[in-house]
Amino acid sequence: MDSQSHPLEVSLSPSLLTHLACSECGRSFSPHEPQRFCPHCTAPLVAHYDLEKGRHHLDREQMVHRPRGLWRWQELLPVFDPHWALTLGEGDTPTLTLPRLGEYVGLPHLYLKDEAVNPTGTFKARGQAVALSKVRELGLRQVLVPTAGNAGGAMAAYAARAGLKACVFMPSDTPHANIEEARIAGAEVILVAGLISDAAREAATRLEQGWYDVSTFKEPYRLEGKKTMGYEIAQVFGWRFPEVILYPAGGGIGLAGIWKAYQELKALGWLEDTTPPRLIAIQAQGCAPFVRAFQAHADHCEFWEGAQTIASGLRVPKSFGDRLVLKALYDSHGLAIAVSDAEIRTAQQTLASLEGIFASPEGAATVAALCHLQKSGFVQPEERVLLLNTGSGLKYLA
């Protein structure tokens, strides 16, 4: 068996991927050639599947009983030949009840999906596993990414697994663990003064040298890896979604992925209840472009000047997929709110002391938002509320 491919012991059907389409103009693009974003609209490309065929030929229970991991959803992922599928054991992260925290905040049906148990310690493993598997299938050999930290570490790990050359551009004040995990995996690490937006400008200088950019929303396949969080959420809740999902939004690709999963599962006819979850984007007060846009009822974000927060993954001044994320918030009748760094620190300690979970600052931001949401009446005590902890707090130790 190829040690780089997924260790499935069952034969999978081919991917039902049909085409990529621009999220703005709808133009179609081939998934059999390297693609980035729509050259006409400068907007993200989104993968589309033959869900009508899937409705008749796929069995949700069969997928449940496959070996654990992200690739059990192969038919709904963009890699045509499973031989190319990379894995380090990502996916199928636990959904935990939070009885003590729930009692503390007055929400008895409180849950947390703990993405910290993924390879490299964050949910970024999902997107990079799928994106680099597709890169491998397309025959590309060099990948780069500008990152606030965790995406770079994950990309370096999966590039090493695939035998690809990797280059990671990071702000110079990125957490040390992120820098070292990328370096030890063999990636070239370039530290850039400023923010992820400055790293992106530096990374762009290499694109003409044959490097493929796996930035958030600037290629179509990281979104596909992230949507598997939504598949797992629906499955664990009995093929229903909880009423409310809180997600820490930097670039927001995971939030868009969960919404995409809801839409696909609904089209497949797999949901026992098609009521959509209300998606809530949590940001830091020092960098809250989605919150500002949501409050203005805008369809896009403006660049956030002077971005600063202890949650490095939330320090994204403007997401390339801002329209997709905002649409998910509006369509789900959701919300976007910001919390302070002081609230994040307190929430991180509260979650650890009550439930034994050392969350990343980004994950702790969802805990910080709970009191605001309850006081405002947006979340009711009888509702099921799911928090996304996107990473381990261990990655932020000095």
BARO-352244 format. One line per 5 residues: number of its first residue (from 1); for each residue x negated, y, z negated of C-alpha. Coordinates in pm, 1 decimal. Example, Ala and Ser with C-alpha at 12.3 -4.5 7.8 and 13.67 -1.06 7.14 Angstrom:
2
1) -1230.0:-450.0:-780.0 ~ -1367.0:-106.0:-714.0
This chain:
398
1) 0.0:0.0:0.0 ~ -120.8:353.0:79.1 ~ -210.2:494.9:-262.8 ~ -100.7:841.4:-151.9 ~ 250.4:742.8:-48.2
6) 549.7:683.4:-268.0 ~ 546.4:343.0:-440.6 ~ 900.4:247.9:-345.5 ~ 983.7:-118.1:-338.8 ~ 1292.6:-67.7:-125.9
11) 1334.3:26.6:237.1 ~ 1468.1:378.1:283.4 ~ 1680.4:511.0:565.8 ~ 1537.7:790.7:778.8 ~ 1582.5:1150.7:671.9
16) 1910.2:1306.8:785.9 ~ 1732.8:1635.5:858.7 ~ 1858.1:1779.5:1186.7 ~ 1710.5:2128.1:1215.5 ~ 1593.6:2440.1:1038.3
21) 1797.8:2758.5:1058.7 ~ 1728.9:3121.4:975.6 ~ 1912.7:3220.2:659.3 ~ 2003.6:3554.1:819.9 ~ 2064.7:3520.4:1195.6
26) 2125.3:3143.5:1209.7 ~ 1873.2:3077.6:1488.0 ~ 1768.7:2712.4:1502.3 ~ 1409.3:2587.4:1472.9 ~ 1256.3:2242.4:1515.2
31) 1144.4:2050.8:1204.0 ~ 900.4:1854.9:1420.2 ~ 666.4:2153.3:1454.6 ~ 503.0:2372.0:1187.8 ~ 738.1:2654.5:1093.9
36) 718.4:2939.1:847.8 ~ 999.6:3197.7:848.3 ~ 1221.0:3348.8:1115.0 ~ 1005.7:3573.2:1336.3 ~ 1311.3:3775.9:1436.4
41) 1452.8:3850.5:1090.5 ~ 1150.0:3790.5:867.7 ~ 1384.6:3574.3:661.3 ~ 1348.2:3224.2:511.3 ~ 1427.9:2914.4:714.2
46) 1658.8:2660.4:551.5 ~ 1672.0:2284.3:619.5 ~ 2002.7:2140.2:744.2 ~ 2107.6:1775.1:731.4 ~ 2372.9:1561.5:896.5
51) 2587.8:1553.3:584.9 ~ 2888.4:1414.7:772.3 ~ 2681.6:1109.7:857.2 ~ 2557.7:1100.6:500.8 ~ 2915.1:1112.0:374.8
56) 2988.8:787.7:557.2 ~ 2659.1:602.3:522.8 ~ 2499.4:708.2:193.4 ~ 2599.6:571.2:-144.2 ~ 2528.0:789.8:-444.5
61) 2515.6:489.5:-678.4 ~ 2256.2:318.4:-459.9 ~ 2034.1:623.3:-498.2 ~ 2081.3:617.5:-873.9 ~ 1948.0:261.1:-892.8
66) 1637.8:323.4:-683.5 ~ 1299.2:359.0:-856.2 ~ 1286.4:683.3:-1050.5 ~ 1142.8:996.0:-897.2 ~ 1212.8:1272.8:-653.1
71) 1180.0:1053.3:-344.1 ~ 1484.2:839.6:-422.7 ~ 1672.0:1120.1:-243.1 ~ 1462.7:1060.5:72.4 ~ 1752.3:1080.4:319.5
76) 1827.8:1430.5:191.9 ~ 1465.5:1542.3:203.4 ~ 1275.0:1665.8:511.5 ~ 1005.1:1398.7:556.6 ~ 1104.9:1166.5:841.3
81) 857.1:887.5:768.9 ~ 836.8:785.1:399.3 ~ 476.5:680.3:463.5 ~ 379.2:1047.3:432.9 ~ 559.3:1107.8:101.6
86) 318.5:1216.6:-171.4 ~ 386.7:1154.6:-536.9 ~ 226.1:1211.4:-873.2 ~ 538.6:1098.4:-1056.8 ~ 745.5:1415.7:-1023.1
91) 1120.5:1439.2:-1075.2 ~ 1379.9:1272.8:-1297.3 ~ 1294.1:1499.4:-1588.3 ~ 1500.0:1459.0:-1907.8 ~ 1811.8:1653.7:-1992.1
96) 1813.5:1696.0:-2368.4 ~ 2091.3:1794.0:-2606.8 ~ 2007.5:2088.6:-2834.0 ~ 2226.8:2033.9:-3141.2 ~ 2028.8:2248.2:-3387.8
101) 1977.6:2539.5:-3148.9 ~ 2339.6:2506.7:-3038.2 ~ 2458.1:2538.0:-3397.9 ~ 2226.0:2834.1:-3449.7 ~ 2366.7:3029.2:-3152.8
106) 2725.4:2901.5:-3174.4 ~ 2718.9:2693.5:-2855.8 ~ 2784.5:2327.9:-2945.9 ~ 2749.7:2198.0:-2587.9 ~ 2397.0:2319.7:-2522.2
111) 2145.2:2127.2:-2309.2 ~ 1794.8:2173.8:-2173.4 ~ 1639.8:2019.9:-1862.4 ~ 1272.3:1989.0:-1946.4 ~ 1061.3:2036.9:-1634.3
116) 745.0:2049.9:-1844.3 ~ 705.4:1672.4:-1811.0 ~ 638.6:1702.4:-1437.2 ~ 282.2:1657.7:-1305.1 ~ 75.6:1974.6:-1370.3
121) 324.6:2062.5:-1644.8 ~ 585.0:2260.5:-1450.6 ~ 871.6:2238.4:-1203.0 ~ 636.2:2365.3:-932.4 ~ 536.4:2001.9:-873.0
126) 871.2:1933.8:-704.5 ~ 833.1:2196.2:-434.7 ~ 468.1:2126.1:-366.3 ~ 523.1:1748.9:-348.1 ~ 776.8:1789.7:-69.4
131) 608.3:2080.1:110.4 ~ 267.3:1911.5:125.1 ~ 421.5:1581.1:227.9 ~ 574.0:1762.9:525.3 ~ 244.0:1940.0:592.7
136) 80.1:1598.1:602.1 ~ 346.0:1458.5:837.1 ~ 299.3:1754.9:1072.7 ~ -75.3:1692.5:1089.7 ~ -188.2:2015.6:923.6
141) -513.4:2006.6:726.8 ~ -555.8:2342.9:548.0 ~ -311.2:2499.9:302.6 ~ -316.8:2820.1:104.5 ~ -89.3:2986.2:-146.1
146) -75.6:3317.2:-331.8 ~ 54.1:3244.4:-679.4 ~ 132.0:3384.9:-1021.7 ~ -30.5:3067.1:-1154.8 ~ 160.6:2741.2:-1176.7
151) 240.4:2701.7:-806.6 ~ -130.1:2725.9:-731.2 ~ -218.3:2451.3:-975.5 ~ 52.3:2225.6:-837.4 ~ -47.0:2293.9:-477.7
156) -410.1:2213.4:-553.4 ~ -314.6:1882.6:-715.6 ~ -97.4:1765.1:-426.3 ~ -351.1:1888.9:-171.1 ~ -611.3:1674.0:-344.4
161) -371.1:1379.7:-337.3 ~ -321.6:1431.4:37.0 ~ -685.7:1496.9:121.7 ~ -608.3:1851.4:237.9 ~ -830.8:2156.4:209.7
166) -672.8:2408.0:-29.9 ~ -721.9:2774.4:-112.5 ~ -541.3:2948.7:-398.2 ~ -514.6:3326.3:-441.4 ~ -431.3:3436.1:-797.8
171) -417.4:3761.5:-995.1 ~ -736.1:3795.4:-1199.0 ~ -538.0:3787.1:-1525.6 ~ -364.5:3456.9:-1442.1 ~ -358.2:3217.9:-1743.0
176) -690.1:3033.7:-1767.9 ~ -527.2:2689.7:-1748.2 ~ -386.6:2770.6:-1405.1 ~ -724.7:2879.5:-1273.8 ~ -906.3:2574.7:-1405.5
181) -646.8:2318.5:-1293.9 ~ -670.7:2450.3:-937.9 ~ -1049.6:2447.6:-942.9 ~ -1083.5:2100.4:-1089.5 ~ -854.3:1966.9:-815.4
186) -1103.8:2096.2:-560.2 ~ -924.6:2408.3:-439.7 ~ -1109.9:2726.2:-356.7 ~ -978.7:2981.5:-608.2 ~ -989.9:3351.0:-523.1
191) -902.2:3594.0:-802.7 ~ -745.5:3920.8:-691.7 ~ -699.7:4243.2:-885.7 ~ -328.7:4317.4:-926.5 ~ -14.5:4106.4:-894.3
196) 106.1:3813.5:-682.5 ~ 198.9:4066.4:-412.4 ~ -167.5:4172.1:-394.6 ~ -273.8:3807.1:-380.9 ~ -31.8:3755.5:-91.1
201) -188.4:4041.9:106.5 ~ -533.2:3890.9:54.1 ~ -412.7:3543.5:152.7 ~ -262.4:3676.7:476.2 ~ -610.1:3753.0:607.6
206) -674.0:3377.9:648.6 ~ -361.2:3285.2:841.8 ~ -525.6:3341.3:1178.6 ~ -798.3:3094.4:1081.7 ~ -562.4:2796.5:1095.8
211) -444.1:2794.0:734.6 ~ -80.1:2710.8:657.7 ~ 87.1:2927.4:392.3 ~ 306.7:2742.5:139.8 ~ 424.5:3059.2:-37.1
216) 765.9:3070.7:-201.7 ~ 1032.5:3094.9:73.4 ~ 767.3:3156.7:344.6 ~ 792.1:2792.6:451.8 ~ 1110.4:2582.2:452.0
221) 1021.9:2281.8:238.9 ~ 944.8:2387.3:-118.2 ~ 1314.1:2474.0:-146.6 ~ 1396.3:2112.8:-63.1 ~ 1183.5:1984.0:-348.2
226) 1340.4:2228.7:-591.5 ~ 1695.8:2134.4:-496.5 ~ 1640.3:1787.8:-643.4 ~ 1680.1:1951.5:-985.1 ~ 2040.7:2014.3:-882.3
231) 2092.3:1655.2:-770.1 ~ 1965.4:1530.2:-1105.4 ~ 2179.0:1778.2:-1299.5 ~ 2495.0:1662.3:-1122.5 ~ 2407.9:1297.2:-1177.2
236) 2337.1:1328.0:-1549.2 ~ 2662.5:1518.4:-1604.9 ~ 2868.8:1244.9:-1436.5 ~ 2858.3:1397.9:-1086.4 ~ 2981.0:1729.3:-1219.3
241) 2792.1:2048.8:-1286.6 ~ 2789.3:2215.6:-1628.0 ~ 2986.1:2536.7:-1642.1 ~ 2677.1:2756.2:-1688.9 ~ 2311.9:2715.4:-1583.7
246) 2043.4:2956.8:-1705.9 ~ 1736.0:2978.1:-1486.5 ~ 1420.9:3192.3:-1531.6 ~ 1384.4:3365.7:-1195.7 ~ 1051.3:3489.0:-1063.4
251) 1075.9:3414.6:-692.9 ~ 1407.7:3241.9:-765.4 ~ 1353.3:2944.0:-535.4 ~ 1467.7:2693.2:-797.4 ~ 1791.9:2880.3:-849.9
256) 1855.0:2885.9:-474.8 ~ 1766.2:2516.1:-467.1 ~ 2020.8:2425.4:-735.3 ~ 2288.7:2614.4:-542.4 ~ 2188.9:2434.7:-221.5
261) 2217.3:2103.0:-405.3 ~ 2568.7:2193.5:-520.3 ~ 2673.5:2278.5:-163.8 ~ 2524.3:1957.9:-21.1 ~ 2673.1:1731.6:-288.2
266) 3011.6:1892.1:-232.7 ~ 2984.4:1834.8:144.2 ~ 2885.5:1470.9:83.0 ~ 3195.5:1419.4:-130.7 ~ 2986.5:1299.8:-425.5
271) 3118.1:1542.0:-688.9 ~ 3394.3:1430.1:-925.1 ~ 3472.0:1797.4:-988.4 ~ 3379.5:2057.6:-727.7 ~ 3393.9:2353.5:-967.9
276) 3064.4:2534.7:-912.8 ~ 2827.8:2620.6:-1198.1 ~ 2787.7:2987.7:-1284.1 ~ 2421.5:3056.7:-1218.6 ~ 2245.8:3307.3:-1440.7
281) 1907.7:3449.5:-1340.7 ~ 1694.8:3545.0:-1640.0 ~ 1416.9:3796.3:-1591.7 ~ 1178.8:3995.8:-1810.5 ~ 1253.9:4360.6:-1875.0
286) 907.8:4445.9:-1742.8 ~ 986.3:4290.9:-1403.3 ~ 1355.3:4259.3:-1322.2 ~ 1419.2:4320.9:-950.4 ~ 1708.0:4070.3:-935.2
291) 1876.6:4229.1:-1235.8 ~ 1851.0:4577.5:-1087.4 ~ 1983.5:4458.1:-750.7 ~ 2268.0:4260.1:-911.1 ~ 2377.8:4556.1:-1120.1
296) 2381.5:4770.0:-805.7 ~ 2578.8:4501.1:-615.0 ~ 2296.3:4505.2:-358.7 ~ 2219.3:4224.2:-114.3 ~ 1842.1:4261.2:-151.3
301) 1583.8:4366.8:-408.2 ~ 1360.8:4669.6:-411.9 ~ 995.7:4627.2:-502.5 ~ 944.4:4654.2:-879.8 ~ 661.1:4894.4:-952.2
306) 430.3:4834.7:-1247.7 ~ 546.4:4478.5:-1315.5 ~ 432.5:4351.7:-1655.4 ~ 540.0:4063.6:-1881.8 ~ 387.2:3784.6:-2089.1
311) 581.7:3539.9:-1871.1 ~ 343.7:3535.3:-1575.6 ~ 583.0:3329.7:-1363.0 ~ 840.4:3608.8:-1391.6 ~ 594.2:3876.6:-1281.3
316) 712.0:3874.8:-919.9 ~ 785.2:4230.8:-802.3 ~ 990.2:4119.0:-500.3 ~ 1094.0:3775.4:-380.9 ~ 1071.9:3694.8:-10.0
321) 1398.6:3503.9:-55.0 ~ 1577.0:3775.6:-250.2 ~ 1888.0:3768.6:-29.1 ~ 1930.8:3391.8:-71.0 ~ 1899.2:3417.9:-449.6
326) 2137.9:3710.4:-482.6 ~ 2392.1:3536.8:-260.6 ~ 2376.4:3231.2:-488.5 ~ 2442.8:3453.3:-789.9 ~ 2737.9:3626.8:-625.5
331) 2889.0:3311.3:-474.7 ~ 2867.8:3123.8:-804.7 ~ 3019.9:3418.2:-996.8 ~ 2698.1:3429.2:-1192.1 ~ 2490.5:3699.7:-1353.0
336) 2139.3:3841.1:-1380.9 ~ 2008.0:3969.8:-1712.7 ~ 1671.7:4077.6:-1852.2 ~ 1514.9:4008.6:-2191.5 ~ 1217.5:4170.3:-2364.0
341) 879.3:4010.2:-2422.0 ~ 944.5:4032.9:-2796.8 ~ 1265.9:3835.3:-2749.9 ~ 1080.4:3577.1:-2540.9 ~ 819.2:3526.7:-2814.6
346) 1086.2:3487.8:-3081.4 ~ 1287.7:3248.9:-2865.8 ~ 980.7:3037.1:-2793.8 ~ 920.6:2992.2:-3165.7 ~ 1289.1:2931.3:-3239.5
351) 1317.8:2655.9:-2979.0 ~ 1000.1:2488.5:-3101.0 ~ 1094.5:2503.6:-3470.3 ~ 1453.7:2386.7:-3421.7 ~ 1414.9:2131.0:-3142.2
356) 1043.8:2049.6:-3118.5 ~ 1014.5:2182.2:-2762.3 ~ 716.4:2406.9:-2683.8 ~ 854.2:2585.5:-2380.1 ~ 673.3:2815.2:-2143.5
361) 751.7:3186.2:-2187.6 ~ 964.9:3161.1:-1873.3 ~ 1166.6:2873.5:-2018.0 ~ 1194.9:3052.9:-2352.1 ~ 1347.1:3350.8:-2171.9
366) 1661.5:3142.9:-2115.4 ~ 1688.4:3088.4:-2491.8 ~ 1642.3:3461.7:-2548.2 ~ 1932.2:3531.2:-2314.5 ~ 2179.6:3308.3:-2499.8
371) 2272.3:3558.9:-2769.9 ~ 2328.8:3832.3:-2511.9 ~ 2556.6:3606.7:-2309.5 ~ 2757.3:3492.1:-2608.9 ~ 2804.2:3842.3:-2745.6
376) 2921.6:3964.7:-2406.1 ~ 3174.3:3679.4:-2382.1 ~ 3027.1:3555.1:-2054.9 ~ 2963.9:3215.7:-2214.0 ~ 3231.5:3051.1:-2427.5
381) 3170.5:2798.4:-2711.6 ~ 3360.6:2520.4:-2534.4 ~ 3149.0:2544.4:-2218.8 ~ 2856.0:2321.6:-2131.0 ~ 2547.0:2539.2:-2099.5
386) 2223.9:2411.8:-1943.4 ~ 1886.6:2581.6:-1987.5 ~ 1598.2:2519.2:-1746.9 ~ 1260.5:2500.5:-1915.8 ~ 1035.2:2533.3:-1616.6
391) 703.4:2453.5:-1782.9 ~ 497.6:2366.6:-2087.4 ~ 389.7:2629.6:-2336.4 ~ 55.7:2450.4:-2357.3 ~ -41.6:2604.5:-2023.6
396) -38.2:2951.6:-2174.4 ~ -272.0:2896.6:-2468.5 ~ -568.6:3131.9:-2464.1
